[in-house]
Each structure stands twice: as structure tokens, then as C-alpha cells.
Amino acid sequence: MKVEQPPKRRLVVLNGHRVLQVLAGDDWGIEKVDKARGVRPGLYQLFEAAEADQSKPTAGIVVHVDDLQVYLQTDAGLVKHDLGAFDRPPPLGGRLTVSYNRQGRASFDMQPVKSSAR
């Protein structure tokens, strides 16, 4: 029996918008367009996100939340967490730290946004 892989998705953020794209054959098609809501401009290859290590906290910025996953941009790259492990989904664009308890439930602590000195 062949296991079907989920479609490859990426997030393109520019001009104040988040564009969720899905790979169909050789072309990227648009699945959804939404406001950026604090997510920094860039290209986020969601399909390359690493699974979260539940044994240690993960600090980063939430770049995408879908029906199954929460994606954080960390210093080490994209990390995905199962949405079902959270009591409530983290806010898009939020800088936070995700931790897990012994039962595998995830919680997050919001981190202050660093202001740039001029």
C-alpha cells in the first residue's frame, strides 16, 4: 500500500500579504491570500520544516498556522508543532517560546518584541 505524501506548501510574504502556495505538478498555485499580520517578508518553505523537539523549548516567530500545524521561524530554521497539542493556537507574527509538559501538551509564553535602537 502506497502512503500518500501531503502536498508541498510554501508561504510567500511581501507587500503586507501572506500568500500560501501549493505545488501542483511543476507549478506553484495560490491556495490562500491573507494579511501579513506581523509576519516578516520572506519565503518560508513550510514543507521543509523540522519536527519540534518536545524535550526542549522552542523560541521563534509564528509564521503560519493551519488545520494541523503551527510553524515557527527559529534561529535554526522552520520548526513545526502539532496544532492539536495546544489548548489555543498561538497568534500569527507572535514572538514566543513553546514548551511541552510530560503529557505532551504544548503551551507558549509570549516574548517581548525587541525594539531597534537608532
N, C-alpha and C positions, 0 to 999 in steps of 0.2 A: 504494500500500500504506500503510495506516494504522499509525503507530508507537504502540504501547500504552504509556501512562504508568504508572509504578509507583504503587501506592496511596499516598494521603497518610497519614502516620503522625505521631502526636504522643506525647509522654511526659508523664504527669502524676505528679509525685512529692509525696506527702503521707502523713502518719501512718506514716512509716518504710517506705513501699512505693513501688515504681515500677510504674505502670500504663501499658503500651503499648497505644495505641488506634489503630484503623484506620478511615478514613472509608469507610462503605458507604452510598452514596446521600446522604442528608442527615443521617445519624446516625453518631455515633462509637461503634464497638463495641470491646469489650475483646479484645485479642489475647493478652496475657500479663500476669501479675501476679507480681512478684518483690520481694525485699527491696531497700531503697534503696541499701544498700552504700556509704554515704558521699556519695551524690548529694544535693545540697541541694534542699529542697522548691521546687516551681515547676512551670510549664507550659513545655515545650520543644517548639516546633513543628518537628519533625525535617524535614518536607518543605520548610521554608524555609531550611535550612542552605546556606551558601555552599560552593562547591568550595574546597578548600585550595589556596593558592598555594605550589607546591613550591619557589619561588625564595627563600623566606624562612621562618624558623622560626615555628611557631605555638604560643603558650603558652595553656594553658587547663585545664579540668577535664573529664575524660571522663564524659559523662552517659549514653551509650548505645553499645553495640557489638552489631551484628547480623551476619548472614552475609556482608554486603558492605561495610559502612561502620563507621567509628569516628567518633563525634560528640563534638566538644569545645565547651564553653561558654567563649568568649573575651570579652575586654573589648568586642570589636566585634560579638559575637553568636555564633550557632552556626556551626561550620565542620565539614565532613565530609571525611574521608580514606578512601581505598580500603583496606579491611582487607588485601587481598592484597599491599599494599606493605610490610607489617610482617612480621618474622620470627615474632613472637608478639604477640598482642593486648594492648594496654595495659589496666591494671586499671580497673574502674569506680570512679568517685569519685576517681581519682588526679589530682593536680595535676602536669602535665608539660609539656614542650616537645617538639614533633615537628619533626624536621628530615629533609631528603631529601638523598641523595647524588646524584652525577652520573648514576647508572644508574636513578634514580627509586625507590630503595628507601628506606623510611621507618624511622627509629629514634626512640626517645624517651628523654628524661632526666627522671627523677622530680624534682620540686621540693619543697622542704620546705613543710609546711603552716604558714601564719602563725598564730601564737597571738595571741589578742586580749588586750590588757593591760586590767586592771580598775583 
